[in-house]
Amino acid sequence: MKDQLTFEQALQRVEEIVSTLERGNIPLEEAITLYEEGKRLLEFCRKKLEAAELKVKELIKDKEGYRLRELK
C-alpha cells in the first residue's frame, strides 16, 4: 500500500478485488493474494473511518455516565 493512499482509493481497489474474485476465473494463488490485499485494505479503511469518527464525536462524562456529543 502506498503511504498516500486515500480511503476512496482503497475502497475502489477493494471493489475491484471483489469483482475479480466473484468472476472466479483466476488461479488459486492469485485469488489468495487478492484476498489478502483486500483484507489489508479493509483494515486500512476501518482505521480511517474510526479516526474520522473520533474527529466528529467527543466522549462526555456527566452524572448519568458517558455519552457521545457531536463536535461543532
SEFI-213649 format. One record per residue (C-alpha): residue in three letters; x, y, z. Coordinates in steps of 0.2 Angstrom, whole numbers, plus 5000, padded with zeros to 4 digits. Example, Ala and Ser with C-alpha at 12.3 -4.5 7.8 and 13.67 -1.06 7.14 Angstrom:
site type: ALA X: 5062 Y: 4978 Z: 5039
site type: SER X: 5068 Y: 4995 Z: 5036
# end
This chain:
site type: MET X: 5000 Y: 5000 Z: 5000
site type: LYS X: 5006 Y: 5017 Z: 4996
site type: ASP X: 5009 Y: 5030 Z: 5010
site type: GLN X: 4997 Y: 5042 Z: 5002
site type: LEU X: 4983 Y: 5030 Z: 4999
site type: THR X: 4966 Y: 5038 Z: 5002
site type: PHE X: 4951 Y: 5030 Z: 5009
site type: GLU X: 4942 Y: 5032 Z: 4992
site type: GLN X: 4956 Y: 5024 Z: 4983
site type: ALA X: 4957 Y: 5009 Z: 4995
site type: LEU X: 4938 Y: 5006 Z: 4994
site type: GLN X: 4939 Y: 5007 Z: 4975
site type: ARG X: 4953 Y: 4994 Z: 4975
site type: VAL X: 4943 Y: 4983 Z: 4987
site type: GLU X: 4928 Y: 4984 Z: 4974
site type: GLU X: 4940 Y: 4979 Z: 4960
site type: ILE X: 4946 Y: 4964 Z: 4970
site type: VAL X: 4929 Y: 4958 Z: 4975
site type: SER X: 4924 Y: 4959 Z: 4956
site type: THR X: 4939 Y: 4949 Z: 4951
site type: LEU X: 4936 Y: 4936 Z: 4964
site type: GLU X: 4917 Y: 4935 Z: 4960
site type: ARG X: 4922 Y: 4931 Z: 4942
site type: GLY X: 4931 Y: 4916 Z: 4948
site type: ASN X: 4942 Y: 4914 Z: 4933
site type: ILE X: 4959 Y: 4916 Z: 4941
site type: PRO X: 4972 Y: 4904 Z: 4948
site type: LEU X: 4970 Y: 4899 Z: 4966
site type: GLU X: 4987 Y: 4908 Z: 4971
site type: GLU X: 4981 Y: 4924 Z: 4963
site type: ALA X: 4965 Y: 4923 Z: 4972
site type: ILE X: 4973 Y: 4921 Z: 4989
site type: THR X: 4985 Y: 4935 Z: 4985
site type: LEU X: 4970 Y: 4946 Z: 4981
site type: TYR X: 4960 Y: 4941 Z: 4996
site type: GLU X: 4975 Y: 4946 Z: 5007
site type: GLU X: 4977 Y: 4963 Z: 4999
site type: GLY X: 4958 Y: 4966 Z: 5001
site type: LYS X: 4959 Y: 4961 Z: 5019
site type: ARG X: 4973 Y: 4973 Z: 5022
site type: LEU X: 4964 Y: 4987 Z: 5013
site type: LEU X: 4948 Y: 4984 Z: 5023
site type: GLU X: 4958 Y: 4986 Z: 5039
site type: PHE X: 4965 Y: 5002 Z: 5032
site type: CYS X: 4948 Y: 5008 Z: 5028
site type: ARG X: 4941 Y: 5003 Z: 5045
site type: LYS X: 4955 Y: 5013 Z: 5054
site type: LYS X: 4952 Y: 5028 Z: 5043
site type: LEU X: 4933 Y: 5028 Z: 5047
site type: GLU X: 4937 Y: 5026 Z: 5066
site type: ALA X: 4949 Y: 5041 Z: 5065
site type: ALA X: 4936 Y: 5051 Z: 5056
site type: GLU X: 4923 Y: 5047 Z: 5069
site type: LEU X: 4934 Y: 5052 Z: 5083
site type: LYS X: 4936 Y: 5069 Z: 5075
site type: VAL X: 4917 Y: 5071 Z: 5074
site type: LYS X: 4912 Y: 5065 Z: 5091
site type: GLU X: 4919 Y: 5068 Z: 5108
site type: LEU X: 4916 Y: 5057 Z: 5124
site type: ILE X: 4907 Y: 5067 Z: 5138
site type: LYS X: 4906 Y: 5061 Z: 5156
site type: ASP X: 4891 Y: 5068 Z: 5166
site type: LYS X: 4881 Y: 5062 Z: 5181
site type: GLU X: 4872 Y: 5049 Z: 5170
site type: GLY X: 4888 Y: 5041 Z: 5163
site type: TYR X: 4896 Y: 5043 Z: 5147
site type: ARG X: 4888 Y: 5049 Z: 5131
site type: LEU X: 4894 Y: 5055 Z: 5113
site type: ARG X: 4892 Y: 5073 Z: 5108
site type: GLU X: 4894 Y: 5079 Z: 5090
site type: LEU X: 4908 Y: 5092 Z: 5089
site type: LYS X: 4904 Y: 5108 Z: 5080
# end
